[in-house]
């Protein structure tokens, strides 16, 4: 298998993994909204609760990424890009939760 073919396969696998996690996150989000509605939590308050949960998850992931390294065995160019991305993201802070706009 050529390096280019391996890179394409790895990229496709990563996209599939990301897509799976996004689907799971959306399903969990909807379940939380349904549970809060069943508990008679007002929609505005439910939205705030879910937003705070998402913000905490994003902050936790941001911390994990900023404290981690590029995957073992990565080429030096990849490692350089990894650390450059971590530095850039670290200076901008965690993004707003999905569906929110920052002021």
Backbone bond lengths (Angstrom), bond angles and torsions (degrees), N, CA, C in turn:
res aa  C-N    CA-C-N  psi(-1)  N-CA   C-N-CA  omega(-1)  CA-C   N-CA-C  phi
1 X - - - 1.450 - - 1.528 107.78 -
2 X 1.314 115.62 132.39 1.455 119.14 -179.57 1.520 110.31 -74.81
3 X 1.331 115.05 160.55 1.467 120.20 178.51 1.524 110.29 -61.18
4 X 1.341 116.28 -39.95 1.466 119.90 -179.74 1.528 110.69 -63.41
5 X 1.334 117.11 -42.78 1.467 121.31 178.14 1.527 110.16 -63.28
6 X 1.333 117.05 -42.03 1.464 121.32 178.46 1.518 110.39 -61.64
7 X 1.342 116.95 -44.13 1.466 120.90 179.58 1.523 110.97 -61.60
8 X 1.353 116.79 -42.22 1.457 121.39 179.45 1.520 110.43 -63.70
9 X 1.336 116.87 -44.80 1.460 120.89 178.78 1.522 111.23 -62.54
10 X 1.320 117.47 -44.12 1.463 121.54 179.67 1.522 110.25 -63.39
11 X 1.320 116.75 -41.10 1.470 121.00 179.30 1.529 110.28 -63.68
12 X 1.329 116.59 -44.70 1.462 120.30 178.74 1.521 111.81 -63.15
13 X 1.313 116.39 -40.01 1.464 120.15 177.85 1.522 110.79 -64.90
14 X 1.315 116.52 -39.73 1.472 120.04 178.75 1.521 110.64 -65.42
15 X 1.340 117.27 -42.17 1.468 120.19 177.52 1.523 111.20 -62.75
16 X 1.317 117.18 -39.95 1.464 120.67 177.75 1.522 110.87 -64.24
17 X 1.318 116.52 -40.88 1.471 120.65 178.70 1.520 110.89 -64.32
18 X 1.329 116.64 -43.44 1.468 121.13 178.89 1.528 110.03 -63.26
19 X 1.318 116.67 -45.33 1.462 121.06 179.38 1.526 110.98 -59.26
20 X 1.320 116.47 -42.86 1.465 121.00 178.53 1.530 110.71 -60.23
21 X 1.336 116.53 -46.36 1.466 119.93 -179.50 1.528 111.46 -65.86
22 X 1.328 117.69 -36.32 1.460 120.01 177.68 1.531 110.41 -64.97
23 X 1.313 116.91 -41.37 1.460 121.14 178.75 1.533 109.94 -63.32
24 X 1.324 116.59 -45.39 1.465 121.11 178.95 1.535 111.20 -62.18
25 X 1.325 116.75 -40.42 1.467 120.65 -179.92 1.529 110.58 -65.47
26 X 1.326 117.43 -42.17 1.460 120.52 178.73 1.522 110.44 -63.44
27 X 1.313 116.73 -42.70 1.464 120.92 178.55 1.529 110.58 -61.12
28 X 1.327 116.89 -44.46 1.471 120.79 179.01 1.526 110.87 -63.98
29 X 1.334 116.02 -41.33 1.468 120.80 179.67 1.526 110.68 -60.20
30 X 1.322 116.34 -45.22 1.464 120.13 178.95 1.520 111.47 -64.65
31 X 1.316 117.51 -37.79 1.467 121.76 177.68 1.529 110.71 -62.89
32 X 1.325 116.87 -42.38 1.470 120.75 178.78 1.525 109.76 -63.55
33 X 1.344 117.54 -44.53 1.466 119.77 178.16 1.528 111.26 -61.36
34 X 1.330 117.88 -40.27 1.459 121.05 178.22 1.525 111.10 -64.02
35 X 1.321 117.18 -42.16 1.466 120.93 179.52 1.526 110.86 -65.74
36 X 1.324 116.72 -41.19 1.463 119.62 178.94 1.531 110.80 -67.11
37 X 1.330 117.16 -37.93 1.466 120.01 177.05 1.535 110.32 -65.15
38 X 1.331 116.92 -40.24 1.468 120.35 178.23 1.526 111.48 -64.67
39 X 1.331 116.26 -28.82 1.468 120.97 177.56 1.526 111.13 -86.39
40 X 1.318 116.53 8.43 1.471 124.00 178.16 1.530 113.61 62.17
41 X 1.337 115.62 33.70 1.460 120.61 174.26 1.524 106.94 -79.99
42 X 1.326 116.46 132.28 1.465 121.06 -179.52 1.537 110.17 -59.00
43 X 1.329 116.83 144.17 1.471 119.86 -178.37 1.529 113.82 -53.66
44 X 1.322 117.28 -40.42 1.471 120.26 179.93 1.522 111.24 -64.23
45 X 1.336 116.12 -41.63 1.458 120.16 179.10 1.532 110.40 -69.32
46 X 1.337 117.58 -39.34 1.461 121.12 177.67 1.525 110.11 -61.62
47 X 1.324 115.88 -42.07 1.463 119.91 178.21 1.523 110.87 -61.94
48 X 1.324 116.49 -41.14 1.467 120.52 178.96 1.529 110.79 -65.20
49 X 1.314 117.56 -42.50 1.469 121.63 179.82 1.527 110.39 -61.86
50 X 1.325 116.58 -48.07 1.462 120.47 -178.99 1.530 110.22 -65.19
51 X 1.318 117.47 -39.56 1.468 120.96 178.21 1.525 111.19 -61.67
52 X 1.324 116.62 -40.70 1.465 120.04 178.71 1.528 111.37 -67.03
53 X 1.328 116.96 -38.60 1.467 120.31 175.74 1.530 110.79 -62.56
54 X 1.325 116.00 -44.86 1.465 120.07 -179.93 1.527 110.86 -64.37
55 X 1.326 116.60 -41.88 1.467 119.85 179.56 1.526 110.76 -62.24
56 X 1.323 116.67 -39.98 1.463 120.33 177.01 1.517 112.19 -64.66
57 X 1.325 116.26 -40.34 1.465 119.98 178.18 1.520 110.96 -65.19
58 X 1.312 116.72 -40.98 1.469 121.00 179.05 1.520 110.09 -65.00
59 X 1.325 116.64 -43.98 1.468 120.01 179.29 1.532 110.46 -62.46
60 X 1.327 116.58 -41.10 1.462 119.81 178.29 1.517 112.13 -64.12
61 X 1.322 116.69 -43.15 1.466 120.47 178.36 1.521 110.77 -65.18
62 X 1.323 115.68 -40.16 1.471 120.20 178.61 1.523 110.10 -60.37
63 X 1.316 116.87 -44.00 1.462 121.32 179.11 1.522 110.24 -63.56
64 X 1.334 116.73 -43.62 1.465 120.17 -179.36 1.526 110.50 -61.28
65 X 1.328 116.75 -46.16 1.467 120.86 -179.65 1.520 110.67 -63.13
66 X 1.327 116.76 -45.27 1.465 119.35 -176.21 1.524 112.14 -66.76
67 X 1.334 116.82 -21.80 1.463 120.42 179.64 1.522 112.66 -98.95
68 X 1.328 117.72 0.75 1.461 120.53 -177.62 1.523 110.86 -103.94
69 X 1.297 115.34 178.17 1.456 122.02 -179.52 1.517 109.43 -119.91
70 X 1.311 115.20 168.48 1.464 120.57 174.78 1.531 108.40 -60.79
71 X 1.319 117.86 153.95 1.463 120.79 179.38 1.532 111.74 -53.41
72 X 1.320 115.64 142.26 1.462 121.86 -179.55 1.528 110.52 -55.76
73 X 1.298 116.28 135.32 1.457 121.63 177.68 1.515 114.11 85.39
74 X 1.327 117.44 7.06 1.464 120.47 179.81 1.515 110.68 -68.45
75 X 1.317 114.63 150.65 1.460 119.96 176.06 1.529 108.88 -68.58
76 X 1.328 118.01 153.46 1.461 121.04 -179.79 1.529 113.42 -55.44
77 X 1.333 117.70 -38.04 1.475 119.75 178.82 1.520 110.87 -62.69
78 X 1.328 116.80 -40.59 1.458 120.76 178.86 1.525 109.76 -64.65
79 X 1.333 116.51 -44.85 1.459 120.34 179.37 1.528 110.77 -60.65
80 X 1.331 116.84 -42.47 1.470 120.10 177.60 1.522 110.71 -59.83
81 X 1.329 116.70 -44.08 1.464 120.82 178.18 1.508 112.43 -65.16
82 X 1.333 115.81 -39.65 1.470 121.07 178.25 1.528 109.87 -57.89
83 X 1.334 115.33 -53.19 1.462 118.90 -176.68 1.525 111.86 -68.06
84 X 1.330 118.39 -32.93 1.468 120.76 176.23 1.532 109.53 -64.47
85 X 1.329 116.63 -42.59 1.463 120.21 178.01 1.512 112.41 -63.98
86 X 1.324 116.47 -40.42 1.472 120.21 177.95 1.526 109.83 -63.65
87 X 1.333 116.47 -42.42 1.473 118.90 179.30 1.519 111.36 -63.55
88 X 1.324 117.40 -43.22 1.468 120.91 -179.98 1.516 110.07 -64.40
89 X 1.323 116.97 -48.11 1.457 120.56 -179.42 1.525 110.66 -64.58
90 X 1.306 116.99 -36.34 1.460 121.00 179.90 1.514 112.86 -64.57
91 X 1.315 117.16 -28.81 1.461 119.45 179.87 1.518 112.21 -83.41
92 X 1.339 117.08 -20.92 1.458 119.06 -178.40 1.518 112.23 -93.90
93 X 1.328 117.75 -14.03 1.456 121.08 -179.57 1.515 110.76 79.32
94 X 1.321 116.29 174.09 1.459 120.06 -178.82 1.527 110.75 -65.90
95 X 1.327 118.48 144.73 1.457 121.08 177.90 1.514 110.48 -72.28
96 X 1.326 115.60 165.09 1.456 121.02 175.71 1.512 108.80 -66.54
97 X 1.340 118.49 151.14 1.460 120.00 176.63 1.525 110.12 -58.21
98 X 1.315 115.60 155.89 1.458 121.24 -179.05 1.529 110.82 -53.28
99 X 1.311 114.84 136.20 1.455 119.77 177.91 1.514 114.96 83.40
100 X 1.296 118.39 -1.48 1.461 122.08 -179.03 1.514 109.70 -106.52
101 X 1.293 115.60 151.56 1.455 121.02 175.86 1.519 108.32 -117.43
102 X 1.322 115.79 134.57 1.450 118.11 179.04 1.523 109.19 -79.97
103 X 1.306 116.16 152.97 1.473 121.25 179.73 1.497 110.38 -92.25
